[in-house]
Amino acid sequence: MSLQDLIDEAVAIETDEVVTLAHSRDVVLPNKAGTMALITLDNGHDHTKPNTFGPKGLASLNSAIDAALARDDVAAIGVTGKPFILAAGADLTGVPKLTDREQALNLGRIGHGVMRKLVDGGKPSFAFVNGVALGGGLEVALHAQYRTVSVAAGMLATPEVFLGLIPGWGGNFLLPNLIGADNAVKVVVENALNQNKMLSGPEAVKLGIGDVLLDSADFLEQSLLWASKVLTGEISVQRAEIDRGDAWDAAVARGKAFADVKVSGAAPAPYRALELIATAKDNDRDRGFAAEDEALADLIMSEELRSGLYAFDLVNKRAKRPAGAPDKSLARPVTKVGVVGAGLMAGQLALLFVRRLEVPVVLTDLDQERVDRGVGYVHGEIDKLLGKGRIRPDKANQLKALVTGSVDRQVFADADFVIEAVFEELQLKKTIFADLEKIIRPDAVLATNTSSLSVTEMAADLEHPERVVGFHFFNPVAVLPLLEIIRADQTDDATLATAFAVGKTLKKSCVLVKDAPAFVVNRLLTRFLGEVSAAVDEGTPIPEADKALSALGLPMPPFVLLQLVGLPVALHVAETMNRAYPDRFAVSENLAKVVAAGKGSFYLWPEGKPVVDPEVEALVTVGDKPSTAEELRTRVLTALAEEIRIMLEEGVVAEAQDIDLCLLLGAGWPFHLGGITPYLDRTGISEKVNGSPFLPEGLASLPKGTASLT
């Protein structure tokens, strides 16, 4: 079957594609270098709807390249994008319509067939990377023989592995052969699994993905000038020699070890990508692309991809339109922020507020030493950003000048938004709020970063309880994107709208949560950890308990998570939940003993590997009824299915999708599992525990409009 036949067949399947057209125009190059057919990718929308490649878009690009190749008067071909966007990868809306493997296989063949004409067509080709270039967008640039990159370009990456795919249009073959296996493993696997880390334009050029970095103000003009000099021989592009010895194999081995840590073998995509990079060492282009086609077809038809697309849709659509959020027009302006406390969490909050809101932020604490330490922490973190080149010196000076501290809470008198970040003790927080109410304006928002306490009770004795809201961040604040916004019984719409507006400006994904003990993430994590702790108390060895849950590909084992959360914090939340729901939340006596002994972990870490602390082992008392790995997994998942059903019945969140969103963004639930509720549905646990699935149509019907890799 010819390439055109494959395109025609694929176009017939896909009917809802937002088509990215390839507009071609002739450009007379400087230096008498001839005429370039400059192809501009543009879907007709502004930068908020990026270019993507579906069958019709690939057909348009194919026609544009063919037309340029057929002309004797065209000296070279150039490809660029609409303002700020080259292309954001494949249009994934059509994936659910691929009903058999052959259709999926052809999708890879089409992408390879069209894009490789840039290198095989017989004319010099250039990609002018003017902005976002993700997945297939970056791959079309990789097929070109030469690449310029704008200094302002951001979001350059191959994020497919994050979703359960592989770079399917040449990335696994072209990248290692361009920048070496070590860098390719970093870009394709490590960055993708490291919270989908993106490259900036300068970083991409430093790695060798781009040949030259050009200023953004006149990027296209400078790119055309540079291209003309390449064509006339004035510039000779030199690229680093690729190490095809043991270093290639070592890079792949490192990538596998990294994938093992991140997904514990539970997701196939990173391992398939690594296999392709490994074979790219000796494969030619034809064999490399054919292997990509096969891997892409397997993964497109996999459960992991469908799961990843469901999770991706939640994070990129539902998170941007929070269910139950009031009209944003009700939000009040925030021109000054107060932070009560100057400890580590308070410092993290102050840093986030000043970076995103760029308004005065003032911290208070009990004594000047604490205040100075808190302000010093924020200033130090700003200096680190400056040292890494993340901000300019003038911006660093501006941000540091905005962050101050005081032991006198009167500094909050003109604040619009005050958040407390002190110890989790209800009476302490109530006392602080009572004190603040005498100082701040009646319309100023009082926010609490409590992780488990009742916001309603915290506000009960205030004259204006309507302006109190829960604003629960997750640690580390700069990394985890979730913000649980808790509406207390008397929180009014203006306060809630202000909280959502602030959360959006902070670049957090906000979910509206009812004022219920421990809210969403901590409630489910506490139930999860409670069941694991109970199994250990009954006789399951700690390492075996940790290992039992690794099959899910969770970001870390339970007892490592306990260490990260902090054993005293975990105990405190467990006690809070036990008081609220004693029939489902127990308090582990062994955990209480370990905390009382001042231990920060159940493990010691000689040589970076966890070993149960002998002193902890001597403290705990265990039974003689250990669980098998399968028994423990079933126990934990059964408990979670029950708790989620109860939470939905209580109206803690609007829908099951919000539970999924919270765990994806606040607890690191793996994307390849798609969300906790569809996973429980697929495994039959929802039906077994609750009599019905959480999502009526399960994962068979993906949300309409799941789009590109942005």
VOGU-3710 file (C-alpha; in Angstrom, 3 decimals, decimal comma):
1> mslqdlidea> 0,000/0,000/0,000  1,406/3,409/-0,975  1,854/6,308/1,436  -1,056/8,124/-0,215  -3,280/5,046/0,205  -2,364/4,900/3,898  -3,179/8,600/4,283  -6,528/8,255/2,503  -7,517/5,332/4,710  -6,564/7,178/7,908
11> vaietdevvt> -8,383/10,354/6,828  -11,552/8,319/6,330  -11,414/7,125/9,949  -10,762/10,523/11,563  -13,641/12,998/11,206  -13,198/15,359/14,180  -9,625/16,498/13,592  -8,710/20,159/14,056  -6,587/20,296/10,926  -3,146/21,873/10,971
21> lahsrdvvlp> -2,548/23,055/7,432  0,888/23,352/5,864  0,916/26,727/4,108  3,794/27,088/1,653  5,207/30,327/0,283  8,326/31,170/-1,686  11,044/33,130/0,094  14,034/34,534/-1,780  16,979/33,854/0,505  19,760/36,375/1,173
31> nkagtmalit> 23,271/35,923/-0,216  21,906/34,709/-3,555  21,210/31,319/-1,949  18,092/30,751/-4,040  14,413/30,276/-3,276  13,154/28,444/-0,193  9,722/26,867/0,003  8,822/27,968/3,532  6,113/25,762/5,037  4,240/27,288/7,979
41> ldnghdhtkp> 2,155/24,953/10,153  -1,067/26,640/11,299  -4,381/25,251/12,510  -6,108/28,629/12,264  -6,363/29,154/16,027  -4,302/31,321/18,372  -1,486/30,020/20,581  -3,938/28,642/23,165  -4,826/25,844/20,705  -1,518/24,429/19,478
51> ntfgpkglas> -0,862/22,880/16,092  -1,195/19,098/16,125  -0,726/16,330/13,566  -3,687/14,167/12,647  -4,150/12,297/9,356  -5,446/15,401/7,543  -2,647/17,543/8,935  -0,053/15,001/7,826  -1,728/14,885/4,412  -1,391/18,668/4,117
61> lnsaidaala> 2,279/18,535/5,120  2,870/15,693/2,670  1,367/17,696/-0,203  3,407/20,779/0,674  6,679/18,833/0,775  5,878/16,992/-2,460  5,109/20,272/-4,233  8,416/21,770/-3,104  10,410/18,693/-4,097  8,854/18,700/-7,561
71> rddvaaigvt> 10,101/22,205/-8,361  13,534/22,704/-9,876  13,527/26,379/-8,857  13,300/25,538/-5,118  16,749/25,371/-3,527  15,639/24,307/-0,044  12,645/23,558/2,164  11,947/25,240/5,503  9,369/24,317/8,144  8,198/26,609/10,934
81> gkpfilaaga> 5,034/27,214/12,922  2,478/29,862/13,749  3,470/32,370/16,492  4,858/30,664/19,600  4,065/27,144/18,325  5,825/24,763/15,951  3,619/21,778/16,770  2,491/20,013/19,910  2,619/16,469/18,657  0,045/14,005/17,446
91> dltgvpkltd> -3,659/14,775/17,604  -4,785/11,994/19,918  -8,533/12,493/19,480  -8,532/9,773/16,877  -6,844/7,118/19,014  -10,110/5,661/20,387  -11,301/5,186/16,797  -8,418/2,850/15,972  -10,121/-0,513/16,344  -7,375/-2,852/15,140
101> reqalnlgri> -3,613/-3,036/15,275  -3,133/-2,543/11,516  -4,731/0,905/11,727  -2,398/1,799/14,591  0,576/0,450/12,642  -0,333/2,622/9,667  -0,390/5,757/11,829  3,314/5,276/12,507  4,043/4,512/8,865  2,291/7,699/7,722
111> ghgvmrklvd> 4,233/9,928/10,100  7,534/8,354/9,113  6,681/8,397/5,421  5,763/12,074/5,346  8,477/13,449/7,600  11,391/11,498/6,179  10,903/13,250/2,838  12,627/16,216/4,484  15,865/14,252/4,612  15,405/11,810/1,731
121> ggkpsfafvn> 13,778/14,156/-0,781  16,974/15,440/-2,310  16,758/19,088/-1,246  18,371/20,663/1,847  15,782/21,047/4,612  15,596/23,357/7,611  13,350/23,472/10,688  12,921/26,843/12,352  11,789/25,979/15,895  10,027/29,172/16,909
131> gvalggglev> 8,185/27,857/19,963  6,543/24,778/21,468  7,790/21,556/19,860  6,471/18,429/21,541  6,412/14,824/20,403  5,705/14,765/16,677  6,348/18,501/16,582  9,916/17,947/17,710  10,219/14,910/15,441  9,346/16,886/12,307
141> alhaqyrtvs> 12,226/19,206/13,244  14,538/16,222/13,807  13,851/14,983/10,269  15,084/18,264/8,818  18,791/18,390/8,066  19,374/21,663/9,943  17,610/23,314/12,890  17,486/26,828/14,297  15,901/27,377/17,727  14,482/30,567/19,206
151> vaagmlatpe> 15,951/31,657/22,529  12,361/32,189/23,690  11,219/28,694/22,702  10,006/26,653/25,619  8,364/23,263/26,020  10,642/21,229/23,767  10,249/17,554/24,670  9,202/14,045/23,741  6,598/13,456/26,466  5,021/10,326/24,973
161> vflglipgwg> 6,390/7,885/27,560  4,572/9,881/30,231  1,260/8,963/28,569  2,045/5,342/27,762  3,377/5,838/24,217  6,787/6,187/22,588  8,030/8,883/20,225  6,598/7,129/17,184  7,761/9,228/14,249  11,512/8,867/14,488
171> gnfllpnlig> 12,466/10,169/17,924  13,916/6,936/19,284  16,182/6,525/16,255  16,999/10,120/15,327  17,729/11,518/18,788  20,420/9,038/19,893  22,048/9,287/16,473  22,037/13,085/16,746  22,838/13,793/20,413  24,088/10,437/21,682
181> adnavkvvve> 22,362/7,706/23,637  23,006/9,324/27,019  21,210/12,540/26,119  18,491/10,675/24,217  17,680/8,546/27,267  17,447/11,730/29,294  15,061/13,411/26,850  12,894/10,423/25,898  12,630/8,550/29,201  14,014/10,406/32,193
191> nalnqnkmls> 12,499/13,811/31,474  9,167/12,261/30,520  8,970/10,257/33,752  10,276/13,172/35,802  6,949/15,008/35,819  7,167/15,582/32,079  10,126/17,933/32,280  10,517/20,228/29,285  13,609/21,729/27,650  14,051/25,419/26,950
201> gpeavklgig> 15,435/26,595/23,642  18,934/27,161/25,057  18,889/23,730/26,734  17,870/22,041/23,486  20,707/23,680/21,569  23,188/22,822/24,312  22,183/19,159/23,976  22,685/19,354/20,215  19,029/19,123/19,210  19,339/22,538/17,573
211> dvlldsadfl> 22,287/23,763/15,516  22,059/27,422/16,464  20,230/29,576/19,015  18,776/32,816/17,662  17,114/35,821/19,245  13,317/35,781/19,267  12,707/39,363/18,112  13,639/38,645/14,484  13,885/34,874/14,698  12,538/34,019/11,256
221> eqsllwaskv> 14,649/36,649/9,475  17,788/35,486/11,256  16,905/31,840/10,550  16,578/32,557/6,837  19,892/34,428/6,856  21,577/31,525/8,675  20,055/29,019/6,233  21,354/31,039/3,295  24,884/30,937/4,727  24,645/27,159/5,156
231> ltgeisvqra> 23,507/26,778/1,557  26,312/28,978/0,195  28,938/27,238/2,312  29,722/30,282/4,451  28,613/28,270/7,511  29,562/24,628/7,955  27,518/22,881/10,642  29,666/20,735/12,905  28,095/18,148/15,166  29,612/16,121/17,976
241> eidrgdawda> 30,788/12,616/17,178  28,505/9,968/18,674  30,017/7,406/21,048  28,804/4,032/19,768  30,779/1,971/22,241  30,033/0,900/25,799  28,683/4,363/26,670  25,616/3,667/24,504  24,830/0,455/26,381  25,517/2,118/29,741
251> avargkafad> 23,036/4,891/28,926  20,301/2,377/28,134  21,060/0,455/31,337  20,849/3,690/33,327  17,507/4,459/31,704  16,170/1,030/32,637  17,224/1,494/36,260  15,507/4,883/36,263  12,322/3,391/34,792  12,390/0,634/37,398
261> vkvsgaapap> 12,420/3,259/40,150  9,619/5,264/38,552  7,197/2,577/37,353  8,603/-0,703/38,741  7,991/-2,487/35,453  4,265/-1,748/35,631  4,155/0,399/32,460  5,584/-0,891/29,153  6,237/2,409/27,345  9,601/3,431/28,857
271> yraleliata> 11,009/-0,042/28,350  9,904/-0,157/24,705  11,511/3,256/24,157  14,746/2,021/25,708  14,715/-1,082/23,499  14,407/1,147/20,445  17,228/3,410/21,590  19,379/0,334/22,226  18,808/-1,035/18,707  19,314/2,408/17,147
281> kdndrdrgfa> 23,015/1,866/17,842  23,267/-0,533/14,894  19,992/-0,146/12,958  19,755/1,821/9,758  16,911/4,302/9,283  14,537/1,811/7,636  14,907/-0,809/10,363  14,745/1,818/13,106  11,533/3,334/11,794  9,932/-0,070/11,190
291> aedealadli> 10,686/-1,040/14,794  9,084/2,206/15,976  5,971/1,425/13,929  5,606/-1,966/15,622  6,147/-0,579/19,127  3,749/2,308/18,511  1,041/-0,054/17,270  1,385/-2,284/20,333  1,162/0,662/22,712  -1,729/2,399/20,938
301> mseelrsgly> -3,813/-0,732/21,424  -2,777/-1,086/25,070  -4,797/-0,471/28,209  -1,996/1,747/29,527  -2,462/4,293/26,738  -6,227/4,486/27,211  -5,575/4,986/30,910  -2,970/7,639/30,263  -5,289/9,541/27,936  -8,043/9,544/30,551
311> afdlvnkrak> -5,625/10,931/33,144  -4,233/13,402/30,644  -7,718/14,682/29,853  -8,441/15,250/33,541  -5,239/17,189/34,127  -5,510/19,305/30,991  -9,246/19,968/30,905  -11,107/19,294/34,128  -8,341/20,835/36,236  -8,680/24,057/34,232
321> rpagapdksl> -12,435/24,237/34,811  -12,862/23,212/38,469  -16,274/21,740/39,230  -18,305/23,940/41,581  -16,043/26,999/41,434  -18,010/30,285/41,701  -18,075/32,882/38,947  -14,575/34,332/38,698  -16,016/37,850/38,492  -16,734/37,593/42,246
331> arpvtkvgvv> -13,034/37,333/43,089  -11,486/40,263/44,950  -8,032/41,618/44,073  -5,075/40,472/46,159  -2,372/43,123/46,487  -0,704/41,934/49,692  -0,346/38,505/51,272  0,292/37,611/54,893  1,761/34,298/56,060  1,389/33,308/59,701
341> gaglmagqla> 4,427/31,251/60,636  7,968/31,277/59,325  8,846/27,587/59,296  9,637/25,452/56,261  6,063/25,208/54,952  5,450/28,915/55,541  8,676/29,734/53,714  7,658/27,588/50,749  4,284/29,335/50,617  5,849/32,797/50,826
351> llfvrrlevp> 8,233/31,933/47,979  5,382/30,690/45,785  3,178/33,721/46,489  5,891/36,258/45,768  7,041/34,530/42,573  3,568/34,141/41,092  1,642/37,128/42,451  4,594/39,548/42,650  2,949/41,452/45,532  4,285/42,204/49,034
361> vvltdldqer> 4,423/39,061/51,186  5,016/39,374/54,917  5,729/36,536/57,379  5,198/36,631/61,128  6,259/34,335/63,952  6,734/34,309/67,706  10,221/35,812/67,788  12,616/37,703/65,557  14,977/34,761/65,160  12,251/32,632/63,590
371> vdrgvgyvhg> 11,131/35,518/61,389  14,655/36,190/60,178  15,189/32,522/59,445  11,955/32,343/57,426  12,684/35,479/55,397  16,265/34,297/54,940  15,014/30,990/53,533  12,896/32,767/50,908  15,724/35,131/49,962  18,100/32,181/49,731
381> eidkllgkgr> 15,771/30,295/47,385  15,477/33,383/45,181  19,278/33,569/45,054  19,345/29,912/43,958  16,953/30,706/41,105  19,257/33,558/40,111  22,296/31,279/40,255  20,584/28,772/37,953  19,708/31,476/35,462  15,974/31,035/36,089
391> irpdkanqlk> 15,504/34,728/36,857  17,429/37,918/36,061  19,269/39,960/38,735  16,703/42,791/38,620  13,871/40,289/39,121  15,713/38,663/42,039  16,172/42,043/43,719  12,520/42,910/43,143  11,256/39,631/44,639  13,516/39,825/47,683
401> alvtgsvdrq> 12,381/43,382/48,379  8,762/42,180/48,387  9,354/39,573/51,138  9,588/40,905/54,687  8,920/39,684/58,214  7,712/40,921/61,584  6,821/39,693/65,051  3,857/42,102/65,073  0,731/40,854/63,287  -0,403/44,447/62,803
411> vfadadfvie> 1,534/44,230/59,518  -1,464/42,266/58,217  -3,808/45,261/58,595  -3,762/46,050/54,878  -3,399/42,455/53,601  -6,037/41,053/51,260  -5,169/37,400/51,821  -3,693/35,894/55,000  -2,799/32,202/55,256  -1,740/30,365/58,400
421> avfeelqlkk> 0,887/27,647/58,171  1,415/26,614/61,795  1,286/23,273/63,601  -1,805/21,084/63,107  -3,541/21,932/66,377  -7,126/23,155/66,162  -7,157/25,414/69,200  -3,909/27,075/68,114  -5,357/27,865/64,697  -8,610/29,156/66,232
431> tifadlekii> -6,648/31,452/68,528  -4,605/32,785/65,619  -7,730/33,474/63,552  -9,420/35,221/66,490  -6,353/37,437/66,870  -6,178/38,154/63,140  -9,854/39,101/62,932  -9,177/42,080/65,197  -6,492/43,304/62,783  -7,431/42,565/59,173
441> rpdavlatnt> -10,163/44,168/57,089  -13,636/42,518/57,127  -13,295/41,569/53,431  -9,791/40,089/53,697  -9,595/36,324/53,159  -8,427/34,094/56,000  -6,980/30,861/54,629  -5,741/27,777/56,426  -3,238/25,269/55,104  -4,584/22,569/57,402
451> sslsvtemaa> -4,190/19,048/56,080  -6,944/17,387/58,097  -8,721/19,683/60,576  -12,233/21,101/60,245  -12,213/24,511/58,574  -15,793/25,078/59,733  -14,829/24,533/63,346  -11,779/26,746/62,896  -14,066/29,616/61,835  -16,983/28,880/64,192
461> dlehpervvg> -16,278/31,594/66,799  -15,357/34,383/64,369  -17,461/37,427/63,633  -16,901/36,867/59,903  -16,661/33,091/59,367  -17,773/33,596/55,767  -14,284/34,761/54,757  -12,481/31,622/55,978  -11,405/29,029/53,409  -9,210/25,947/53,347
471> fhffnpvavl> -6,168/26,284/51,082  -4,347/22,969/51,319  -1,022/22,655/49,499  1,074/19,531/49,148  4,726/19,173/50,026  6,994/20,099/48,292  4,886/23,130/47,420  6,900/24,097/44,337  6,589/20,627/42,805  3,141/19,168/43,468
481> plleiiradq> 0,501/20,962/41,392  -2,625/20,163/43,438  -4,397/22,699/45,644  -7,410/21,468/47,606  -9,736/24,431/48,177  -12,075/23,668/51,060  -15,426/25,363/51,428  -16,457/25,546/55,076  -20,135/25,686/56,052  -20,229/29,503/55,984
491> tddatlataf> -17,614/30,313/53,315  -19,199/32,782/50,893  -18,882/32,837/47,107  -16,637/35,915/47,013  -14,112/34,296/49,347  -14,211/31,058/47,395  -13,877/32,858/44,057  -10,876/34,785/45,418  -9,293/31,528/46,577  -9,712/29,975/43,115
501> avgktlkksc> -8,349/33,083/41,401  -5,295/33,087/43,672  -4,797/29,355/43,122  -4,896/29,815/39,358  -2,366/32,661/39,535  -0,156/30,381/41,631  -0,351/27,953/38,667  -1,939/25,263/40,790  -4,672/22,844/39,729  -7,538/23,570/42,104
511> vlvkdapafv> -10,227/21,123/43,211  -13,219/22,182/45,303  -13,536/19,959/48,366  -16,191/19,749/51,075  -15,044/20,348/54,647  -14,633/16,698/55,646  -11,844/15,138/57,756  -8,515/15,074/55,837  -10,333/16,164/52,662  -9,369/13,960/49,657
521> vnrlltrflg> -5,704/13,035/49,284  -4,797/12,690/52,947  -7,982/10,791/53,686  -7,249/8,193/51,024  -3,529/8,036/51,810  -4,337/7,551/55,494  -6,725/4,701/54,676  -4,101/3,223/52,346  -1,264/3,506/54,881  -3,541/2,288/57,646
531> evsaavdegt> -4,220/-0,979/55,845  -0,526/-1,482/55,086  0,435/-0,706/58,696  -2,206/-3,120/59,945  -0,771/-5,869/57,743  2,690/-5,181/59,193  1,290/-5,221/62,731  -0,228/-8,612/61,918  3,143/-10,022/60,870  3,920/-8,960/57,299
541> pipeadkals> 7,608/-7,909/57,128  8,026/-4,218/56,318  10,127/-4,813/53,155  7,570/-7,354/51,910  4,728/-4,909/52,516  6,571/-2,239/50,562  7,356/-4,644/47,743  3,747/-5,851/47,505  2,527/-2,454/46,302  5,351/-1,951/43,775
551> alglpmppfv> 3,343/-3,814/41,126  1,103/-0,745/40,880  4,029/1,451/39,855  3,371/3,896/42,714  5,893/6,741/43,075  7,321/5,282/46,284  6,739/2,361/48,676  4,379/2,958/51,640  7,026/3,072/54,369  9,207/5,398/52,305
561> llqlvglpva> 6,134/7,608/51,869  5,655/7,598/55,638  9,167/8,945/56,038  8,504/11,683/53,485  5,220/12,703/55,107  6,828/12,587/58,530  5,919/9,904/61,053  4,492/12,389/63,619  2,338/14,011/60,916  1,108/10,626/59,696
571> lhvaetmnra> 0,266/9,620/63,257  -1,557/12,904/63,883  -3,697/12,507/60,749  -4,403/8,862/61,607  -5,598/9,917/65,051  -7,788/12,623/63,521  -9,357/10,131/61,132  -9,783/7,565/63,887  -11,828/10,066/65,886  -13,986/10,794/62,859
581> ypdrfavsen> -14,367/7,250/61,508  -13,212/4,743/64,153  -14,719/1,789/62,286  -12,464/2,299/59,225  -9,385/4,165/60,449  -7,254/2,512/63,104  -4,162/3,951/64,769  -1,177/1,630/64,572  0,289/1,071/68,029  3,614/0,318/66,407
591> lakvvaagkg> 3,600/3,656/64,565  2,826/5,389/67,855  5,747/3,592/69,517  8,174/4,561/66,766  7,076/8,205/66,938  7,339/8,205/70,749  10,898/6,905/70,420  11,769/9,905/68,244  12,433/7,871/65,119  11,996/9,621/61,768
601> sfylwpegkp> 11,792/6,473/59,682  11,322/2,730/59,832  14,412/2,440/57,641  18,110/3,178/57,699  19,686/3,956/54,305  23,200/2,509/54,089  24,539/3,011/50,566  21,201/4,550/49,560  19,210/1,333/49,996  16,543/0,894/52,693
611> vvdpevealv> 17,220/-1,501/55,545  14,828/-1,823/58,479  16,284/0,034/61,474  17,201/-2,617/64,116  16,074/-0,237/66,865  12,677/0,090/65,215  12,486/-3,672/64,797  13,077/-4,025/68,538  10,303/-1,544/69,313  7,462/-3,030/67,296
621> tvgdkpstae> 5,238/-5,928/68,251  3,916/-8,067/65,403  1,555/-10,965/65,065  1,929/-14,258/63,248  -0,513/-13,707/60,381  1,512/-12,242/57,479  -0,233/-11,374/54,229  0,909/-12,422/50,804  1,620/-9,695/48,276  -1,631/-10,403/46,452
631> elrtrvltal> -3,630/-10,422/49,681  -2,182/-7,081/50,723  -2,842/-5,450/47,341  -6,416/-6,713/47,372  -6,888/-5,499/50,948  -5,596/-2,006/50,137  -7,573/-1,616/46,915  -10,745/-2,926/48,550  -10,384/-0,357/51,329  -9,817/2,444/48,817
641> aeeirimlee> -12,873/1,424/46,779  -15,001/1,510/49,925  -13,632/4,871/51,074  -14,092/6,520/47,678  -17,712/5,365/47,543  -18,344/6,845/50,989  -16,634/10,106/50,036  -18,802/10,427/46,935  -21,912/9,694/48,976  -20,844/12,411/51,430
651> gvvaeaqdid> -20,327/14,870/48,575  -16,662/15,480/49,427  -16,125/16,260/45,719  -18,497/16,655/42,791  -17,637/13,454/40,914  -15,328/10,453/40,839  -13,139/12,251/38,276  -12,202/14,776/40,984  -10,953/11,950/43,192  -8,802/10,790/40,272
661> lclllgagwp> -7,516/14,309/39,660  -6,551/14,771/43,303  -4,565/11,541/43,473  -2,857/12,148/40,128  -1,705/15,645/41,102  -1,376/15,393/44,863  -0,230/11,849/45,497  1,584/10,866/42,318  -0,924/8,203/41,281  0,612/6,825/38,060
671> fhlggitpyl> -0,711/8,202/34,783  -0,444/4,779/33,186  -3,126/3,519/35,588  -5,387/6,349/34,468  -6,806/7,353/37,840  -7,827/5,357/40,866  -11,514/4,942/39,968  -11,084/3,597/36,409  -8,343/1,314/37,730  -10,690/-0,051/40,390
681> drtgisekvn> -13,362/-0,435/37,703  -11,049/-2,313/35,319  -9,836/-4,700/37,989  -13,412/-5,511/39,059  -12,858/-4,283/42,604  -15,448/-1,490/42,305  -18,113/-4,002/41,327  -17,078/-6,443/44,038  -17,003/-3,873/46,841  -19,751/-1,449/45,823
691> gspflpegla> -21,905/-3,374/43,373  -21,201/-1,050/40,451  -18,331/0,773/38,752  -17,475/4,369/39,605  -17,520/5,439/35,941  -20,637/4,063/34,195  -18,888/3,558/30,864  -15,560/2,639/32,403  -12,530/3,468/30,282  -14,001/2,215/27,029
701> slpkgtaslt> -15,279/5,667/26,098  -12,534/8,245/26,431  -13,504/11,871/27,074  -14,189/13,575/23,756  -11,615/16,149/22,790  -8,533/14,532/24,299  -5,999/16,370/22,227  -2,272/16,825/21,883  0,698/16,244/24,147  0,607/19,779/25,594
//
